[in-house]
Amino acid sequence: MTKPLLIEHDDGVDRVTLNRPENLNALNPDMIDALNGYFEGLQRNRATRVVVLKGAGASFCAGLDLKHAMARRAGQQEPPGVTESLDSQRRIADIVLLMRRCPQPIIALVQGSAAGGGFALALAADIRIATRSARMNCAFIKLGLGGCDIGTSYFLPRLVGVSVASELILTGRFIHAERALAVGLVSEVVEEGGLDAAAAPYVEAMMTASPVGLRLSKECLNMSVDAGSIEAVIAMEDRNQVLCSRSEDFNEGIRAFLEKRKPVYIRR
């Protein structure tokens, strides 16, 4: 059986590939379980410092595998109850929560379709790079559901503002690569086949940062987005800087800066 998720670890970088290209990498139970298992495993993982997430084939992820979901429902004698339905819903939503909680920065490489749950995965990443073919939407409202699902109503207003977020959530319209770049949803738009090369400078810059500094920076950004005051943000920043300054990473960073070389951090 083909693995739904391919994971390649390379010197501190995990390259994670959604691997159902024949189904546009749609989320079926096996892939949902694999994503939950992988991101949950990152919480105490010190070997992985950066994650690059992409989809095999022509699309990033077309969202929930509706054919599988409908076939499963047709095979049931009775519709699933509220408890079962909520459990299934939460199992998908857990993925984006784990993505935000894991200390490693995540770079999403988006080509083709990133719809519904696939769009949610891209939004939960820290950085998004897209090809010109990329098209993303909140597909949920087109399926007889509400437009807010899997964290999209949390991420979108913070990334693109309430007006554009309202447009996308309430209409289900696709946002294409060039407009996504214009509104700050993606960092770069590149030609087809250029995603890995475009991600390389981001990965290199993150790998040059100290391991503890990189992890605490993601944590601080997460906290700052929802902070109630600048005082709360500065308190978190002060705490992180003091922690970093007491580490050997800081000493090595200073030495490398003065010696005009790349730092070499000890793996922990």
ZADO-1210 file (C-alpha; in nm, 4 decimals, padded with zeros to 6 digits):
<atoms>
<atom x="00.0000" y="00.0000" z="00.0000" code="MET" pos="1"/>
<atom x="00.1303" y="00.3467" z="-00.0907" code="THR" pos="2"/>
<atom x="00.2185" y="00.5583" z="00.2095" code="LYS" pos="3"/>
<atom x="-00.0088" y="00.8640" z="00.2349" code="PRO" pos="4"/>
<atom x="00.2809" y="01.0718" z="00.3692" code="LEU" pos="5"/>
<atom x="00.6438" y="01.0628" z="00.2581" code="LEU" pos="6"/>
<atom x="00.8989" y="01.1990" z="00.5063" code="ILE" pos="7"/>
<atom x="01.2587" y="01.2647" z="00.4109" code="GLU" pos="8"/>
<atom x="01.4889" y="01.3849" z="00.6900" code="HIS" pos="9"/>
<atom x="01.7983" y="01.5678" z="00.5718" code="ASP" pos="10"/>
<atom x="02.0342" y="01.7266" z="00.8240" code="ASP" pos="11"/>
<atom x="01.7736" y="01.8993" z="01.0383" code="GLY" pos="12"/>
<atom x="01.5140" y="01.9515" z="00.7640" code="VAL" pos="13"/>
<atom x="01.2053" y="01.7334" z="00.7170" code="ASP" pos="14"/>
<atom x="01.0635" y="01.7323" z="00.3648" code="ARG" pos="15"/>
<atom x="00.7077" y="01.6072" z="00.4012" code="VAL" pos="16"/>
<atom x="00.5064" y="01.5159" z="00.0917" code="THR" pos="17"/>
<atom x="00.1314" y="01.4538" z="00.0763" code="LEU" pos="18"/>
<atom x="00.1350" y="01.1393" z="-00.1349" code="ASN" pos="19"/>
<atom x="-00.2016" y="01.0750" z="-00.3015" code="ARG" pos="20"/>
<atom x="-00.1370" y="01.2462" z="-00.6352" code="PRO" pos="21"/>
<atom x="-00.3969" y="01.0386" z="-00.8178" code="GLU" pos="22"/>
<atom x="-00.6572" y="01.1945" z="-00.5841" code="ASN" pos="23"/>
<atom x="-00.5024" y="01.5450" z="-00.5818" code="LEU" pos="24"/>
<atom x="-00.3710" y="01.4585" z="-00.2336" code="ASN" pos="25"/>
<atom x="-00.7228" y="01.4719" z="-00.0913" code="ALA" pos="26"/>
<atom x="-00.7488" y="01.4021" z="00.2803" code="LEU" pos="27"/>
<atom x="-00.8704" y="01.0500" z="00.3506" code="ASN" pos="28"/>
<atom x="-00.8594" y="00.8835" z="00.6963" code="PRO" pos="29"/>
<atom x="-00.5128" y="00.7363" z="00.6377" code="ASP" pos="30"/>
<atom x="-00.3635" y="01.0733" z="00.5440" code="MET" pos="31"/>
<atom x="-00.5415" y="01.2493" z="00.8301" code="ILE" pos="32"/>
<atom x="-00.4005" y="00.9953" z="01.0762" code="ASP" pos="33"/>
<atom x="-00.0530" y="01.0232" z="00.9222" code="ALA" pos="34"/>
<atom x="-00.0516" y="01.4040" z="00.9443" code="LEU" pos="35"/>
<atom x="-00.1696" y="01.3973" z="01.3046" code="ASN" pos="36"/>
<atom x="00.0936" y="01.1397" z="01.3955" code="GLY" pos="37"/>
<atom x="00.3729" y="01.3293" z="01.2233" code="TYR" pos="38"/>
<atom x="00.3022" y="01.6761" z="01.3652" code="PHE" pos="39"/>
<atom x="00.2324" y="01.5366" z="01.7125" code="GLU" pos="40"/>
<atom x="00.5729" y="01.3681" z="01.7001" code="GLY" pos="41"/>
<atom x="00.7452" y="01.7027" z="01.6371" code="LEU" pos="42"/>
<atom x="00.6564" y="01.8457" z="01.9770" code="GLN" pos="43"/>
<atom x="00.9641" y="01.6998" z="02.1498" code="ARG" pos="44"/>
<atom x="01.1714" y="01.6405" z="01.8359" code="ASN" pos="45"/>
<atom x="01.5079" y="01.8180" z="01.8523" code="ARG" pos="46"/>
<atom x="01.6532" y="01.6587" z="01.5386" code="ALA" pos="47"/>
<atom x="01.4081" y="01.8373" z="01.3092" code="THR" pos="48"/>
<atom x="01.4504" y="02.2142" z="01.2965" code="ARG" pos="49"/>
<atom x="01.2531" y="02.3081" z="00.9810" code="VAL" pos="50"/>
<atom x="00.9643" y="02.1413" z="00.7955" code="VAL" pos="51"/>
<atom x="00.8945" y="02.1790" z="00.4239" code="VAL" pos="52"/>
<atom x="00.5408" y="02.0624" z="00.3350" code="LEU" pos="53"/>
<atom x="00.4363" y="01.9943" z="-00.0248" code="LYS" pos="54"/>
<atom x="00.2058" y="01.7813" z="-00.2360" code="GLY" pos="55"/>
<atom x="00.3005" y="01.5136" z="-00.4875" code="ALA" pos="56"/>
<atom x="00.1885" y="01.5652" z="-00.8463" code="GLY" pos="57"/>
<atom x="-00.0020" y="01.8601" z="-00.9873" code="ALA" pos="58"/>
<atom x="-00.1792" y="01.9838" z="-00.6722" code="SER" pos="59"/>
<atom x="-00.0980" y="02.0633" z="-00.3118" code="PHE" pos="60"/>
<atom x="-00.4189" y="01.9257" z="-00.1593" code="CYS" pos="61"/>
<atom x="-00.7775" y="01.9288" z="-00.2854" code="ALA" pos="62"/>
<atom x="-00.9241" y="01.9094" z="00.0645" code="GLY" pos="63"/>
<atom x="-01.1365" y="01.6327" z="00.2121" code="LEU" pos="64"/>
<atom x="-01.1721" y="01.3180" z="-00.0004" code="ASP" pos="65"/>
<atom x="-01.5447" y="01.3605" z="-00.0663" code="LEU" pos="66"/>
<atom x="-01.5759" y="01.0399" z="-00.2701" code="LYS" pos="67"/>
<atom x="-01.4431" y="00.8375" z="00.0197" code="HIS" pos="68"/>
<atom x="-01.6588" y="01.0245" z="00.2702" code="ALA" pos="69"/>
<atom x="-01.9770" y="00.9743" z="00.0667" code="MET" pos="70"/>
<atom x="-01.9008" y="00.6055" z="00.0030" code="ALA" pos="71"/>
<atom x="-01.8496" y="00.5537" z="00.3734" code="ARG" pos="72"/>
<atom x="-02.1729" y="00.7310" z="00.4581" code="ARG" pos="73"/>
<atom x="-02.3623" y="00.5271" z="00.1970" code="ALA" pos="74"/>
<atom x="-02.2369" y="00.2084" z="00.3596" code="GLY" pos="75"/>
<atom x="-02.3740" y="00.3058" z="00.6995" code="GLN" pos="76"/>
<atom x="-02.7230" y="00.1980" z="00.7946" code="GLN" pos="77"/>
<atom x="-02.7792" y="00.5203" z="00.9861" code="GLU" pos="78"/>
<atom x="-02.6226" y="00.8648" z="00.9527" code="PRO" pos="79"/>
<atom x="-02.3377" y="00.9228" z="01.1991" code="PRO" pos="80"/>
<atom x="-02.4432" y="01.0735" z="01.5302" code="GLY" pos="81"/>
<atom x="-02.3303" y="01.4070" z="01.6679" code="VAL" pos="82"/>
<atom x="-02.0543" y="01.2511" z="01.8804" code="THR" pos="83"/>
<atom x="-01.9062" y="01.0544" z="01.5906" code="GLU" pos="84"/>
<atom x="-01.9306" y="01.3508" z="01.3550" code="SER" pos="85"/>
<atom x="-01.7640" y="01.5831" z="01.6068" code="LEU" pos="86"/>
<atom x="-01.4862" y="01.3319" z="01.6629" code="ASP" pos="87"/>
<atom x="-01.4185" y="01.3133" z="01.2875" code="SER" pos="88"/>
<atom x="-01.4270" y="01.6921" z="01.2578" code="GLN" pos="89"/>
<atom x="-01.1875" y="01.7389" z="01.5479" code="ARG" pos="90"/>
<atom x="-00.9502" y="01.4783" z="01.4076" code="ARG" pos="91"/>
<atom x="-00.9001" y="01.6963" z="01.0990" code="ILE" pos="92"/>
<atom x="-00.8846" y="02.0218" z="01.2961" code="ALA" pos="93"/>
<atom x="-00.6209" y="01.8716" z="01.5263" code="ASP" pos="94"/>
<atom x="-00.3752" y="01.8781" z="01.2343" code="ILE" pos="95"/>
<atom x="-00.3634" y="02.2584" z="01.2142" code="VAL" pos="96"/>
<atom x="-00.3468" y="02.2905" z="01.5934" code="LEU" pos="97"/>
<atom x="-00.0470" y="02.0590" z="01.5989" code="LEU" pos="98"/>
<atom x="00.1131" y="02.2529" z="01.3130" code="MET" pos="99"/>
<atom x="00.0911" y="02.5744" z="01.5133" code="ARG" pos="100"/>
<atom x="00.2039" y="02.4131" z="01.8381" code="ARG" pos="101"/>
<atom x="00.5087" y="02.2378" z="01.6965" code="CYS" pos="102"/>
<atom x="00.8246" y="02.4440" z="01.7538" code="PRO" pos="103"/>
<atom x="00.9582" y="02.3957" z="01.4008" code="GLN" pos="104"/>
<atom x="00.8804" y="02.6589" z="01.1336" code="PRO" pos="105"/>
<atom x="00.6783" y="02.5126" z="00.8450" code="ILE" pos="106"/>
<atom x="00.7172" y="02.6216" z="00.4826" code="ILE" pos="107"/>
<atom x="00.4253" y="02.5209" z="00.2577" code="ALA" pos="108"/>
<atom x="00.4956" y="02.4827" z="-00.1151" code="LEU" pos="109"/>
<atom x="00.1672" y="02.5253" z="-00.2998" code="VAL" pos="110"/>
<atom x="00.1025" y="02.4270" z="-00.6587" code="GLN" pos="111"/>
<atom x="-00.2286" y="02.3659" z="-00.8314" code="GLY" pos="112"/>
<atom x="-00.5269" y="02.3349" z="-00.6027" code="SER" pos="113"/>
<atom x="-00.5232" y="02.4065" z="-00.2292" code="ALA" pos="114"/>
<atom x="-00.8932" y="02.3832" z="-00.1540" code="ALA" pos="115"/>
<atom x="-01.0892" y="02.3457" z="00.1673" code="GLY" pos="116"/>
<atom x="-00.8807" y="02.1420" z="00.4075" code="GLY" pos="117"/>
<atom x="-00.5821" y="02.1798" z="00.1764" code="GLY" pos="118"/>
<atom x="-00.6119" y="02.5577" z="00.2043" code="PHE" pos="119"/>
<atom x="-00.6287" y="02.5190" z="00.5829" code="ALA" pos="120"/>
<atom x="-00.3000" y="02.3257" z="00.5812" code="LEU" pos="121"/>
<atom x="-00.1336" y="02.6005" z="00.3785" code="ALA" pos="122"/>
<atom x="-00.2703" y="02.8700" z="00.6112" code="LEU" pos="123"/>
<atom x="-00.1400" y="02.6857" z="00.9178" code="ALA" pos="124"/>
<atom x="00.2153" y="02.6964" z="00.7818" code="ALA" pos="125"/>
<atom x="00.4481" y="02.9808" z="00.8771" code="ASP" pos="126"/>
<atom x="00.5514" y="03.0679" z="00.5206" code="ILE" pos="127"/>
<atom x="00.3799" y="02.9931" z="00.1901" code="ARG" pos="128"/>
<atom x="00.5403" y="02.9881" z="-00.1543" code="ILE" pos="129"/>
<atom x="00.3217" y="02.9298" z="-00.4594" code="ALA" pos="130"/>
<atom x="00.3561" y="02.8535" z="-00.8274" code="THR" pos="131"/>
<atom x="00.1616" y="03.0487" z="-01.0877" code="ARG" pos="132"/>
<atom x="-00.0850" y="02.7593" z="-01.1132" code="SER" pos="133"/>
<atom x="-00.1800" y="02.7838" z="-00.7450" code="ALA" pos="134"/>
<atom x="-00.5458" y="02.8469" z="-00.6665" code="ARG" pos="135"/>
<atom x="-00.6787" y="02.8436" z="-00.3108" code="MET" pos="136"/>
<atom x="-01.0257" y="02.8635" z="-00.1646" code="ASN" pos="137"/>
<atom x="-01.2507" y="02.8009" z="00.1337" code="CYS" pos="138"/>
<atom x="-01.4525" y="02.5346" z="-00.0438" code="ALA" pos="139"/>
<atom x="-01.6731" y="02.4528" z="00.2539" code="PHE" pos="140"/>
<atom x="-01.9529" y="02.6998" z="00.1807" code="ILE" pos="141"/>
<atom x="-01.9970" y="02.5466" z="-00.1649" code="LYS" pos="142"/>
<atom x="-02.0711" y="02.2086" z="-00.0081" code="LEU" pos="143"/>
<atom x="-02.3702" y="02.3057" z="00.2035" code="GLY" pos="144"/>
<atom x="-02.1518" y="02.3817" z="00.5056" code="LEU" pos="145"/>
<atom x="-02.0463" y="02.7014" z="00.6774" code="GLY" pos="146"/>
<atom x="-01.7540" y="02.8838" z="00.5242" code="GLY" pos="147"/>
<atom x="-01.5477" y="02.8757" z="00.8445" code="CYS" pos="148"/>
<atom x="-01.3679" y="02.5469" z="00.9031" code="ASP" pos="149"/>
<atom x="-01.0352" y="02.3994" z="01.0207" code="ILE" pos="150"/>
<atom x="-00.9040" y="02.7315" z="01.1479" code="GLY" pos="151"/>
<atom x="-00.9608" y="02.9344" z="00.8312" code="THR" pos="152"/>
<atom x="-01.1655" y="03.2016" z="01.0082" code="SER" pos="153"/>
<atom x="-00.8749" y="03.2425" z="01.2509" code="TYR" pos="154"/>
<atom x="-00.5857" y="03.2484" z="01.0033" code="PHE" pos="155"/>
<atom x="-00.7305" y="03.4392" z="00.7077" code="LEU" pos="156"/>
<atom x="-00.8239" y="03.7694" z="00.8787" code="PRO" pos="157"/>
<atom x="-00.4825" y="03.7782" z="01.0427" code="ARG" pos="158"/>
<atom x="-00.3023" y="03.7151" z="00.7148" code="LEU" pos="159"/>
<atom x="-00.5017" y="03.9227" z="00.4648" code="VAL" pos="160"/>
<atom x="-00.7395" y="04.1407" z="00.6685" code="GLY" pos="161"/>
<atom x="-01.1093" y="04.1051" z="00.7438" code="VAL" pos="162"/>
<atom x="-01.2368" y="04.2356" z="00.4079" code="SER" pos="163"/>
<atom x="-01.0515" y="03.9873" z="00.1863" code="VAL" pos="164"/>
<atom x="-01.1087" y="03.7090" z="00.4389" code="ALA" pos="165"/>
<atom x="-01.4830" y="03.7786" z="00.4355" code="SER" pos="166"/>
<atom x="-01.4871" y="03.7676" z="00.0563" code="GLU" pos="167"/>
<atom x="-01.3122" y="03.4315" z="00.0434" code="LEU" pos="168"/>
<atom x="-01.5022" y="03.2705" z="00.3305" code="ILE" pos="169"/>
<atom x="-01.8502" y="03.3909" z="00.2324" code="LEU" pos="170"/>
<atom x="-01.8215" y="03.3167" z="-00.1407" code="THR" pos="171"/>
<atom x="-01.5824" y="03.0233" z="-00.1675" code="GLY" pos="172"/>
<atom x="-01.4118" y="03.2072" z="-00.4543" code="ARG" pos="173"/>
<atom x="-01.0629" y="03.1021" z="-00.5539" code="PHE" pos="174"/>
<atom x="-00.7741" y="03.3345" z="-00.4919" code="ILE" pos="175"/>
<atom x="-00.5024" y="03.2873" z="-00.7524" code="HIS" pos="176"/>
<atom x="-00.1292" y="03.3161" z="-00.7049" code="ALA" pos="177"/>
<atom x="-00.0731" y="03.6755" z="-00.8169" code="GLU" pos="178"/>
<atom x="-00.3486" y="03.8159" z="-00.5984" code="ARG" pos="179"/>
<atom x="-00.2357" y="03.5957" z="-00.3097" code="ALA" pos="180"/>
<atom x="00.1063" y="03.7591" z="-00.3420" code="LEU" pos="181"/>
<atom x="-00.0473" y="04.1085" z="-00.3590" code="ALA" pos="182"/>
<atom x="-00.2458" y="04.0629" z="-00.0356" code="VAL" pos="183"/>
<atom x="00.0419" y="03.8997" z="00.1529" code="GLY" pos="184"/>
<atom x="-00.0991" y="03.5477" z="00.1618" code="LEU" pos="185"/>
<atom x="00.2150" y="03.4039" z="-00.0003" code="VAL" pos="186"/>
<atom x="00.5756" y="03.5233" z="00.0148" code="SER" pos="187"/>
<atom x="00.6695" y="03.4421" z="-00.3457" code="GLU" pos="188"/>
<atom x="00.5198" y="03.3245" z="-00.6733" code="VAL" pos="189"/>
<atom x="00.7498" y="03.1119" z="-00.8870" code="VAL" pos="190"/>
<atom x="00.7348" y="02.9197" z="-01.2113" code="GLU" pos="191"/>
<atom x="00.6185" y="02.5583" z="-01.2151" code="GLU" pos="192"/>
<atom x="00.8884" y="02.3281" z="-01.0880" code="GLY" pos="193"/>
<atom x="01.0622" y="02.6072" z="-00.8994" code="GLY" pos="194"/>
<atom x="00.9232" y="02.5530" z="-00.5497" code="LEU" pos="195"/>
<atom x="01.2116" y="02.3577" z="-00.4004" code="ASP" pos="196"/>
<atom x="01.4684" y="02.6056" z="-00.5300" code="ALA" pos="197"/>
<atom x="01.2616" y="02.8982" z="-00.4000" code="ALA" pos="198"/>
<atom x="01.2353" y="02.7392" z="-00.0549" code="ALA" pos="199"/>
<atom x="01.6100" y="02.6770" z="-00.0253" code="ALA" pos="200"/>
<atom x="01.7107" y="03.0313" z="00.0875" code="PRO" pos="201"/>
<atom x="01.4393" y="03.0311" z="00.3560" code="TYR" pos="202"/>
<atom x="01.5556" y="02.6926" z="00.4840" code="VAL" pos="203"/>
<atom x="01.9190" y="02.8002" z="00.4791" code="GLU" pos="204"/>
<atom x="01.8443" y="03.1185" z="00.6733" code="ALA" pos="205"/>
<atom x="01.6460" y="02.9268" z="00.9363" code="MET" pos="206"/>
<atom x="01.9161" y="02.6628" z="00.9687" code="MET" pos="207"/>
<atom x="02.1689" y="02.9408" z="01.0294" code="THR" pos="208"/>
<atom x="01.9627" y="03.0606" z="01.3272" code="ALA" pos="209"/>
<atom x="02.0270" y="02.9024" z="01.6638" code="SER" pos="210"/>
<atom x="01.7979" y="02.6028" z="01.7315" code="PRO" pos="211"/>
<atom x="01.6636" y="02.7507" z="02.0562" code="VAL" pos="212"/>
<atom x="01.6254" y="03.0972" z="01.9045" code="GLY" pos="213"/>
<atom x="01.4289" y="02.9625" z="01.6083" code="LEU" pos="214"/>
<atom x="01.1891" y="02.7643" z="01.8261" code="ARG" pos="215"/>
<atom x="01.1303" y="03.0488" z="02.0692" code="LEU" pos="216"/>
<atom x="01.0723" y="03.2903" z="01.7790" code="SER" pos="217"/>
<atom x="00.7868" y="03.0801" z="01.6424" code="LYS" pos="218"/>
<atom x="00.6407" y="03.0501" z="01.9908" code="GLU" pos="219"/>
<atom x="00.6630" y="03.4251" z="02.0463" code="CYS" pos="220"/>
<atom x="00.4995" y="03.5045" z="01.7120" code="LEU" pos="221"/>
<atom x="00.2122" y="03.2701" z="01.7956" code="ASN" pos="222"/>
<atom x="00.1607" y="03.4371" z="02.1314" code="MET" pos="223"/>
<atom x="00.1951" y="03.7905" z="01.9947" code="SER" pos="224"/>
<atom x="-00.0827" y="03.7459" z="01.7391" code="VAL" pos="225"/>
<atom x="-00.3342" y="03.7040" z="02.0208" code="ASP" pos="226"/>
<atom x="-00.1658" y="03.9135" z="02.2884" code="ALA" pos="227"/>
<atom x="-00.3838" y="04.1611" z="02.4743" code="GLY" pos="228"/>
<atom x="-00.1198" y="04.4317" z="02.5003" code="SER" pos="229"/>
<atom x="00.2274" y="04.5373" z="02.3906" code="ILE" pos="230"/>
<atom x="00.3388" y="04.4818" z="02.7491" code="GLU" pos="231"/>
<atom x="00.2483" y="04.1135" z="02.7202" code="ALA" pos="232"/>
<atom x="00.4423" y="04.0851" z="02.3936" code="VAL" pos="233"/>
<atom x="00.7524" y="04.2576" z="02.5311" code="ILE" pos="234"/>
<atom x="00.7429" y="04.0372" z="02.8416" code="ALA" pos="235"/>
<atom x="00.7531" y="03.7292" z="02.6167" code="MET" pos="236"/>
<atom x="01.0317" y="03.8796" z="02.4052" code="GLU" pos="237"/>
<atom x="01.2360" y="03.9696" z="02.7149" code="ASP" pos="238"/>
<atom x="01.1991" y="03.6184" z="02.8542" code="ARG" pos="239"/>
<atom x="01.3067" y="03.4611" z="02.5247" code="ASN" pos="240"/>
<atom x="01.6085" y="03.6856" z="02.4829" code="GLN" pos="241"/>
<atom x="01.7310" y="03.6113" z="02.8347" code="VAL" pos="242"/>
<atom x="01.6891" y="03.2364" z="02.7763" code="LEU" pos="243"/>
<atom x="01.8763" y="03.2555" z="02.4458" code="CYS" pos="244"/>
<atom x="02.1556" y="03.4699" z="02.5903" code="SER" pos="245"/>
<atom x="02.2258" y="03.2041" z="02.8549" code="ARG" pos="246"/>
<atom x="02.2734" y="02.9280" z="02.5967" code="SER" pos="247"/>
<atom x="02.5914" y="02.8097" z="02.4296" code="GLU" pos="248"/>
<atom x="02.4169" y="02.8863" z="02.0994" code="ASP" pos="249"/>
<atom x="02.4465" y="03.2565" z="02.1801" code="PHE" pos="250"/>
<atom x="02.8188" y="03.2290" z="02.2450" code="ASN" pos="251"/>
<atom x="02.8681" y="03.0438" z="01.9179" code="GLU" pos="252"/>
<atom x="02.6537" y="03.2970" z="01.7322" code="GLY" pos="253"/>
<atom x="02.8659" y="03.5858" z="01.8602" code="ILE" pos="254"/>
<atom x="03.1923" y="03.4046" z="01.7763" code="ARG" pos="255"/>
<atom x="03.0707" y="03.3246" z="01.4255" code="ALA" pos="256"/>
<atom x="02.9610" y="03.6848" z="01.3685" code="PHE" pos="257"/>
<atom x="03.2964" y="03.8247" z="01.4789" code="LEU" pos="258"/>
<atom x="03.4878" y="03.5638" z="01.2780" code="GLU" pos="259"/>
<atom x="03.2679" y="03.6233" z="00.9702" code="LYS" pos="260"/>
<atom x="03.1641" y="03.2583" z="00.9315" code="ARG" pos="261"/>
<atom x="02.8499" y="03.0526" z="00.9582" code="LYS" pos="262"/>
<atom x="02.7718" y="02.9372" z="01.3122" code="PRO" pos="263"/>
<atom x="02.7970" y="02.5697" z="01.3987" code="VAL" pos="264"/>
<atom x="02.5385" y="02.4841" z="01.6615" code="TYR" pos="265"/>
<atom x="02.5522" y="02.1724" z="01.8755" code="ILE" pos="266"/>
<atom x="02.2587" y="01.9370" z="01.8122" code="ARG" pos="267"/>
<atom x="02.0431" y="01.8864" z="02.1177" code="ARG" pos="268"/>
</atoms>
